[in-house]
Amino acid sequence: MLGKNPRPGHKIEKPGDLGQAQDSTLNPVVMPDSNPKPLFDNLYNLVTGDEDARVCKDIPEAACNDQPGNFFAYLLANLLGKIADELASAKLIIPWLFGALGVPAIFTGFLVPIRESGVLIPQLMVAAVVRKLAIRKWVWIAGSVLSAFSLFGMAWAALQFDGAAAGSVILLMLVIFSLSRGICSVSAKDVLGKTVSKSRRGILSGWSASLSGITVLLIGLWLSTVGMNTSELSIFASLLMVGGVLWLIASLFFAQIQEQPGATEGGGNALTVALQQIKLLQTDPPFRRFVIARSLLLSVALAMPFYVLIAQAGAGSDFLGLGILIIANGLAAGLSSPVWGYMSDRSSRQVMVIAASGAGFLGLFTAAAVLAEWSWVINEYGLALIFLLLNILHGGARLGRKTYLVDMASGDNRAAYVAVSNTAIGLLMLVGGLIGLIGDWLGPAYIVLSLGLSSLLAAFYIHGLPEVADDS
């Protein structure tokens, strides 16, 4: 870029004295930088649409110069983490692996509860500790490294054990993985808020979700062409190992983020807040009814691994069924999220009712198809369509209940509402894992039937909740 004049009208932030301005003419960057990175600058301008002046909203002034590099470091780390998460999905990959290993259904019942509550617990307990650190990217890096080694442990267990032994070791690794992911979550948004401009974070998240979605779809397409035979467990182990390697690479990218020291004062322990405010369940009837509704909605999430077991049982001798389920899972969010978001702004209560009702009837239909052996339903493509619908409905239930809580709460009680409801649901999810006992006694179809009935009960209960959306 040396020797070229800047574009007409090109804005240079903080030009300083005349000599600095002349230097800027020779090397036209948006912010003065002792170590220019024209590649990152050009890519950043292309992705964000910034041309004449870099947008620096709601981040430290000193971070403006590092924003292009930070943008791509965070993007790549987040992208690799999303892909790794899908390679160790507790609602898809691990349930299928459990079926291949002959793990009892009681272990499968705890996959989603451990994955969800395990992420939640560290956020409640260590957020205040993290707040005391001026530089917080190392918290994310520690969590990503622990995530990697837990996936390595799962891969080792898949090759060394089977049955209950394999289930025990993999669940233990999943506990470590979930806690590690929770540690990452504590710091991720904070680091993003200090390094990427307020009006550019959505672009970053959008690119990350889009690229990871495309990658996961490609993985699903590849798996649909792979034969199981004797290589079945080695393929699962390879997927988990790749996930672990991706987490390690992600930590290297995240380490490149130039983070400015942040405030270390303020912020309370969310778990302490939850325990102090637990009386809200007794004194605040609308909030109590919401927590009951959210508890009933757990039936939608808890059912997912058992749909996978049903699909795995009829998969035959190849990964076609798993590959198609991965494709269906990847398509669900992209197809439904914008629609659910629009509907939730109009009535989040109705979104929850629709999602719970749909999941309930889908569970009854699926159980009937399995028990009656309807071959036109119980095949790779029929079950993939069912799994697609289930994921769409699960997305509606999640988005609807999140929107309902935000709309119901005010600035004065929102933090307490979130802390109390998350704590209550985290504990209830662990109890809900016992639903797997039914699978050991009667089979996964009866679990799907039971959870389908629970979803219908959730829909009936939620229908009686008051509207909280803004009529305007």
PELINFEN-V784507 format. One record per residue. N is the residue number from 1. PSI is psi as a letter, one per 30 degrees, with the letter a starting at -180 (none if undefined). OMEGA is omega in radians with two decimals (none if undefined). BURIAL is b if it has 9 or more other ideal C-beta (glycine too) atoms within 8 Angstrom, else e. Layout:
[[N	PSI	OMEGA	BURIAL] [N	PSI	OMEGA	BURIAL]]
//
This chain:
[[1	f	-3.13	e] [2	k	3.09	e] [3	f	3.13	e] [4	k	3.11	e] [5	k	3.12	e] [6	l	3.08	b] [7	k	3.09	e] [8	k	3.11	e] [9	g	-3.13	e] [10	k	-3.07	e] [11	k	3.10	e] [12	j	-3.12	b] [13	k	3.05	b] [14	i	-3.06	e] [15	f	3.12	b] [16	b	-3.08	e] [17	a	-3.06	e] [18	e	3.14	e] [19	e	3.11	e] [20	e	3.14	b] [21	e	3.12	b] [22	e	3.09	e] [23	e	-3.13	e] [24	e	3.11	b] [25	e	3.14	b] [26	e	-3.09	e] [27	i	-2.94	b] [28	i	3.01	b] [29	l	-3.06	b] [30	e	3.10	b] [31	k	3.11	b] [32	k	-3.05	b] [33	k	3.14	e] [34	f	3.14	e] [35	i	-3.02	e] [36	k	3.10	e] [37	i	-3.03	b] [38	e	-3.14	e] [39	e	3.12	e] [40	e	-3.14	b] [41	e	-3.09	b] [42	e	3.11	e] [43	e	3.14	b] [44	e	3.11	b] [45	e	-3.14	b] [46	e	-3.08	e] [47	e	-3.03	b] [48	f	-3.09	b] [49	g	3.07	e] [50	k	3.14	b] [51	e	-3.01	e] [52	f	-3.13	e] [53	k	-3.14	e] [54	k	3.12	b] [55	k	3.13	b] [56	i	-3.12	b] [57	k	2.98	e] [58	g	3.00	e] [59	l	3.13	b] [60	k	-3.13	e] [61	e	-3.11	e] [62	f	-3.10	e] [63	f	-3.08	b] [64	e	-3.08	b] [65	e	-3.09	e] [66	g	-2.99	b] [67	e	3.12	b] [68	e	3.11	b] [69	e	3.12	b] [70	e	3.14	b] [71	e	-3.07	b] [72	e	3.07	b] [73	e	3.11	b] [74	e	-3.13	b] [75	e	-3.10	b] [76	e	3.12	b] [77	e	-3.14	b] [78	e	3.12	b] [79	e	-3.12	b] [80	e	3.10	b] [81	e	3.12	b] [82	e	3.12	b] [83	e	3.13	b] [84	e	3.10	b] [85	e	-3.14	b] [86	e	3.12	b] [87	f	3.10	b] [88	h	-3.06	b] [89	k	3.14	b] [90	f	3.13	b] [91	f	-3.10	b] [92	d	-3.03	b] [93	e	-3.07	b] [94	e	3.05	b] [95	e	3.11	b] [96	e	3.09	b] [97	e	3.11	b] [98	e	3.10	b] [99	e	3.13	b] [100	e	-3.11	b] [101	f	-3.11	b] [102	h	3.14	e] [103	k	3.12	b] [104	k	-3.05	b] [105	f	3.14	b] [106	e	3.09	b] [107	e	3.13	b] [108	e	-3.14	b] [109	f	-3.10	b] [110	f	-3.08	b] [111	e	-3.12	b] [112	e	3.10	b] [113	e	-3.14	b] [114	e	-3.12	b] [115	e	-3.08	b] [116	e	-3.11	b] [117	f	3.11	b] [118	e	3.07	b] [119	e	-3.04	b] [120	e	-3.00	b] [121	e	-3.14	b] [122	e	3.10	b] [123	e	3.13	b] [124	e	-2.98	b] [125	e	-2.97	b] [126	g	-3.12	b] [127	e	-3.13	b] [128	e	3.11	b] [129	e	3.12	e] [130	e	-3.12	b] [131	f	-3.11	b] [132	f	-3.14	e] [133	k	3.14	b] [134	e	3.09	e] [135	k	-2.98	e] [136	f	-3.12	b] [137	f	-3.13	b] [138	f	3.05	e] [139	e	3.11	b] [140	e	-3.12	b] [141	e	3.10	b] [142	e	3.12	b] [143	e	-3.13	b] [144	e	3.10	b] [145	e	3.09	b] [146	e	3.08	b] [147	e	-3.13	b] [148	e	-3.08	b] [149	f	3.07	b] [150	e	3.08	b] [151	e	3.04	b] [152	e	3.11	b] [153	e	3.08	b] [154	e	-3.14	b] [155	e	3.11	b] [156	e	-3.13	b] [157	e	-3.13	b] [158	e	-3.12	b] [159	f	-3.01	e] [160	f	-3.00	e] [161	l	2.96	b] [162	l	3.11	e] [163	b	-3.08	b] [164	e	3.13	e] [165	e	3.11	e] [166	e	3.13	b] [167	e	-3.12	b] [168	e	-3.11	b] [169	e	-3.11	b] [170	e	3.07	b] [171	e	3.09	b] [172	e	3.10	b] [173	e	3.13	b] [174	e	3.06	b] [175	e	3.12	b] [176	e	-3.14	b] [177	e	-3.11	b] [178	e	3.08	b] [179	e	3.13	b] [180	e	3.11	b] [181	e	3.07	b] [182	e	3.09	b] [183	e	3.09	b] [184	e	-3.09	b] [185	e	-3.13	b] [186	e	-3.01	b] [187	f	-2.97	b] [188	e	-3.09	b] [189	e	3.14	e] [190	e	3.11	b] [191	e	3.10	b] [192	e	-3.12	b] [193	f	-3.14	b] [194	f	-2.99	b] [195	f	-3.10	b] [196	k	-3.07	b] [197	k	-3.07	b] [198	e	-3.09	e] [199	g	-3.13	e] [200	f	-3.10	b] [201	e	3.12	b] [202	e	3.09	e] [203	e	3.14	b] [204	e	-3.12	b] [205	e	3.14	b] [206	e	3.10	e] [207	e	3.14	b] [208	e	-3.13	b] [209	e	-3.11	b] [210	e	-3.11	e] [211	e	3.11	b] [212	e	3.11	b] [213	e	3.11	b] [214	e	-3.13	e] [215	e	-3.14	b] [216	e	3.08	b] [217	e	3.10	b] [218	e	3.09	e] [219	e	3.10	b] [220	e	3.10	b] [221	e	3.13	b] [222	e	-3.12	b] [223	e	-3.12	b] [224	f	3.13	b] [225	f	-3.04	e] [226	k	3.05	b] [227	k	3.13	e] [228	d	-3.07	b] [229	b	-3.09	e] [230	f	-3.08	e] [231	g	-3.02	b] [232	e	-3.07	b] [233	e	3.13	b] [234	e	3.09	e] [235	e	3.08	b] [236	e	3.13	b] [237	e	3.13	b] [238	e	3.11	b] [239	e	-3.14	b] [240	e	3.10	b] [241	e	3.10	b] [242	e	3.08	b] [243	e	3.11	b] [244	e	3.12	b] [245	e	3.12	b] [246	e	3.10	b] [247	e	3.11	b] [248	e	3.10	b] [249	e	3.11	b] [250	e	3.14	b] [251	e	3.10	b] [252	e	3.09	e] [253	e	-3.10	b] [254	e	3.13	b] [255	f	-3.13	e] [256	f	3.14	e] [257	k	3.08	b] [258	j	-3.05	b] [259	k	3.07	b] [260	k	3.12	b] [261	k	-3.14	e] [262	l	3.12	b] [263	k	-3.13	e] [264	g	-3.14	e] [265	l	3.08	e] [266	l	3.14	e] [267	k	3.13	e] [268	l	3.10	e] [269	j	-3.06	b] [270	e	3.12	b] [271	e	3.08	b] [272	e	3.09	b] [273	e	-3.12	b] [274	e	-3.13	b] [275	e	3.13	e] [276	e	-3.06	e] [277	g	-3.08	b] [278	f	3.12	b] [279	f	3.08	e] [280	e	3.11	b] [281	f	3.13	b] [282	e	-3.00	e] [283	f	-3.08	e] [284	i	-3.06	e] [285	e	3.13	e] [286	e	3.13	e] [287	e	3.12	b] [288	e	3.14	b] [289	e	3.09	b] [290	e	-3.14	b] [291	e	3.08	b] [292	e	3.13	b] [293	e	3.13	b] [294	e	3.10	b] [295	e	3.13	b] [296	e	3.14	b] [297	f	3.09	b] [298	f	-3.12	b] [299	f	3.14	b] [300	e	-3.13	b] [301	e	-3.09	b] [302	f	-3.08	b] [303	f	-2.95	b] [304	e	-3.12	b] [305	f	-3.10	b] [306	f	2.93	b] [307	e	3.13	b] [308	e	3.10	b] [309	e	3.10	b] [310	e	3.12	b] [311	e	-3.11	b] [312	e	-3.12	b] [313	f	-3.13	e] [314	g	-3.03	b] [315	f	-3.10	b] [316	b	-2.99	e] [317	g	3.11	e] [318	l	-3.09	b] [319	g	-3.12	b] [320	e	-3.12	b] [321	e	-3.14	b] [322	e	3.14	b] [323	e	-3.14	b] [324	e	3.09	b] [325	e	3.11	b] [326	e	3.10	b] [327	e	3.13	b] [328	e	3.13	b] [329	e	3.14	b] [330	e	-3.14	b] [331	e	-2.98	b] [332	e	-3.08	b] [333	e	-3.11	b] [334	e	-3.11	e] [335	e	-2.92	e] [336	f	-2.99	b] [337	e	3.13	b] [338	e	-3.13	e] [339	e	3.12	e] [340	e	-3.14	b] [341	e	3.12	b] [342	e	-3.12	e] [343	e	-3.12	b] [344	e	3.09	b] [345	f	3.12	e] [346	e	3.10	e] [347	j	3.11	b] [348	f	3.08	b] [349	e	3.13	b] [350	e	3.09	b] [351	e	3.12	b] [352	e	3.13	b] [353	e	-3.13	b] [354	e	-3.11	b] [355	e	-3.13	b] [356	e	3.11	b] [357	e	3.14	b] [358	e	3.12	b] [359	e	3.13	b] [360	e	-3.14	b] [361	e	3.09	b] [362	e	3.09	b] [363	e	3.12	b] [364	e	-3.14	b] [365	e	-3.11	b] [366	e	3.12	b] [367	e	3.12	b] [368	e	-3.12	b] [369	e	3.14	b] [370	e	-3.07	b] [371	e	3.13	e] [372	f	3.10	e] [373	h	3.07	e] [374	j	-3.06	e] [375	f	-3.14	e] [376	f	3.08	e] [377	e	-3.04	b] [378	i	3.01	b] [379	l	-3.04	b] [380	e	-3.03	b] [381	e	3.10	e] [382	e	3.14	b] [383	f	3.06	b] [384	e	3.10	b] [385	e	3.10	b] [386	e	-3.13	b] [387	e	3.06	b] [388	e	3.14	b] [389	e	-3.13	b] [390	e	3.13	b] [391	e	3.08	b] [392	e	-3.14	b] [393	e	3.09	b] [394	e	3.07	b] [395	e	3.09	b] [396	e	3.13	b] [397	e	-3.14	b] [398	e	-3.08	e] [399	e	3.14	b] [400	e	-3.10	b] [401	e	3.07	b] [402	e	-3.14	e] [403	e	-3.13	b] [404	e	-3.13	b] [405	e	-3.14	b] [406	e	-3.12	e] [407	e	-3.11	b] [408	e	-3.05	b] [409	l	3.02	b] [410	l	3.12	e] [411	f	-3.08	e] [412	e	-3.03	e] [413	g	-3.05	b] [414	e	-3.12	b] [415	e	3.13	e] [416	e	3.11	b] [417	e	-3.10	b] [418	e	-3.10	b] [419	e	-3.10	b] [420	e	-3.10	b] [421	e	3.12	b] [422	e	3.12	b] [423	e	-3.13	b] [424	e	-3.11	b] [425	e	3.10	b] [426	e	3.12	b] [427	e	-3.13	b] [428	e	3.12	b] [429	e	3.12	b] [430	e	3.07	b] [431	e	-3.14	e] [432	f	3.11	b] [433	f	3.13	b] [434	f	3.12	e] [435	f	3.13	b] [436	f	3.10	b] [437	e	3.12	b] [438	e	3.13	b] [439	e	3.11	b] [440	e	-3.13	e] [441	e	-2.94	e] [442	f	-3.11	e] [443	l	-3.06	e] [444	f	-3.13	b] [445	e	-3.13	b] [446	f	3.03	b] [447	e	3.11	b] [448	e	3.10	b] [449	e	-3.12	b] [450	e	-3.13	b] [451	f	3.04	b] [452	e	3.08	b] [453	e	3.10	b] [454	e	3.12	b] [455	e	3.08	b] [456	e	3.06	b] [457	e	3.10	b] [458	e	-3.14	b] [459	e	3.13	b] [460	e	-3.12	e] [461	e	-3.09	b] [462	e	3.12	b] [463	f	-3.14	e] [464	f	3.11	e] [465	l	3.09	b] [466	l	3.02	e] [467	k	3.12	e] [468	f	-3.12	e] [469	l	3.10	b] [470	j	-3.10	e] [471	f	-3.13	e] [472	none	none	e]]
//
